[in-house]
Amino acid sequence: MLALAEYRAGTCQGCGGRLEETTSHETWDALPPLRCHKCTVIGIAQDGHDHKHAAALRWGAVRRG
């Protein structure tokens, strides 16, 4: 547990990068976003659903073909 706490303490909560790297004076370039198509179909399936105790639901997807 101590190792996990130390790891989390050295990690940026925004981007997930190591603080020793992300807080240096290096120049960073943003990459274009990537779309996860599995997350997209799960999000579409969730839209419009009003389930009781929705936080307890786990959504999944399977590859066609």
URZI-V901995 format. One record per backbone hydrogen bond with DSSP energy under -1.0 kcal/mol. CO is the residue of the C=O (numbers start at 1). NH is the residue of the N-H. If there is no record, write none. Layout:
# URZI-V901995
CO|NH + CO|NH
This chain:
# URZI-V901995
1|5 + 2|6 + 3|7 + 4|8 + 5|9 + 6|10 + 8|11 + 10|19 + 12|16 + 17|12 + 18|21 + 18|22 + 19|23 + 21|24 + 36|40 + 37|41 + 38|42 + 39|43 + 40|44 + 41|45 + 42|46 + 43|47 + 46|49 + 53|56 + 54|57
